[in-house]
Amino acid sequence: MKKEKSEALMRIPVGIVSGIVLGVWAHLIAVFVVINIIYTLVKGKPDKEIAEFCNIWKVQLSKYVEYMIFVSNTRTWPFGKFKDKKS
């Protein structure tokens, strides 16, 4: 019971710090989306590296939401391991 309470309290700093990081990262992703749209219009196909980088953000955001709504007890980066693929 005490471990569950401390894990629930840990969600506060994890939520704040990871939320800020993901929020800043979201602005960068928005810029990359525009760049990839322009790249696709010019070259005829999207840039794979930009798409994969944006996908990493999506996976991290998903892990953050799962942690914050108590679906998972696996902490997100920078408090836990950085996973770039959904496992």
C-alpha positions as CSV (number, residue, x, y, z in Angstrom):
1,M,0.0,0.0,0.0
2,K,2.8,2.4,0.9
3,K,4.6,1.6,-2.4
4,E,1.5,2.4,-4.4
5,K,1.0,5.7,-2.5
6,S,4.6,6.8,-3.2
7,E,4.3,5.8,-6.8
8,A,1.2,7.9,-7.1
9,L,3.0,10.9,-5.6
10,M,5.9,10.3,-8.0
11,R,3.5,10.9,-10.8
12,I,3.5,14.6,-9.9
13,P,7.1,15.4,-10.7
14,V,7.2,12.9,-13.6
15,G,4.1,14.6,-15.0
16,I,5.5,18.1,-14.8
17,V,9.0,17.4,-16.1
18,S,8.1,14.9,-18.8
19,G,5.1,17.0,-19.8
20,I,7.4,20.0,-20.3
21,V,9.9,18.0,-22.3
22,L,7.1,16.4,-24.5
23,G,5.5,19.8,-25.0
24,V,8.7,21.4,-26.2
25,W,9.3,18.3,-28.4
26,A,5.8,18.7,-29.8
27,H,6.7,22.1,-31.2
28,L,9.7,20.6,-32.9
29,I,7.6,17.8,-34.3
30,A,5.2,20.4,-35.7
31,V,8.1,22.1,-37.6
32,F,9.2,18.7,-38.9
33,V,5.7,17.8,-40.1
34,V,5.7,21.0,-42.2
35,I,9.2,20.2,-43.5
36,N,8.2,16.7,-44.4
37,I,5.0,17.9,-46.2
38,I,7.1,20.3,-48.3
39,Y,9.7,17.6,-48.9
40,T,7.0,15.1,-50.0
41,L,5.5,17.6,-52.4
42,V,8.9,18.3,-53.9
43,K,10.4,14.8,-54.0
44,G,7.3,12.8,-54.3
45,K,7.8,10.7,-51.2
46,P,8.2,11.5,-47.4
47,D,11.6,11.5,-45.7
48,K,11.8,8.3,-43.7
49,E,14.1,9.6,-41.0
50,I,11.9,12.6,-40.2
51,A,8.9,10.2,-40.1
52,E,10.7,7.9,-37.7
53,F,11.8,10.7,-35.5
54,C,8.2,11.9,-35.2
55,N,7.1,8.3,-34.4
56,I,9.5,8.2,-31.5
57,W,7.7,11.3,-30.0
58,K,4.4,9.6,-30.5
59,V,5.6,6.5,-28.7
60,Q,7.0,8.6,-25.8
61,L,3.7,10.5,-25.6
62,S,1.7,7.3,-25.4
63,K,3.9,5.9,-22.6
64,Y,3.5,9.2,-20.8
65,V,-0.2,9.1,-21.0
66,E,-0.4,5.5,-19.9
67,Y,1.8,6.3,-16.9
68,M,-0.2,9.4,-15.9
69,I,-3.6,7.7,-16.1
70,F,-2.4,4.7,-14.0
71,V,-2.5,2.1,-16.9
72,S,1.2,1.4,-16.4
73,N,3.8,1.9,-13.6
74,T,6.6,2.2,-16.1
75,R,8.0,5.7,-15.8
76,T,8.7,7.7,-18.9
77,W,12.0,9.3,-19.9
78,P,13.9,11.1,-18.3
79,F,12.8,9.1,-15.2
80,G,12.8,5.7,-16.9
81,K,14.2,4.0,-19.9
82,F,14.0,5.6,-23.3
83,K,12.1,3.3,-25.6
84,D,11.8,4.4,-29.2
85,K,9.5,1.6,-30.2
86,K,6.2,0.4,-28.7
87,S,6.8,-2.9,-26.9
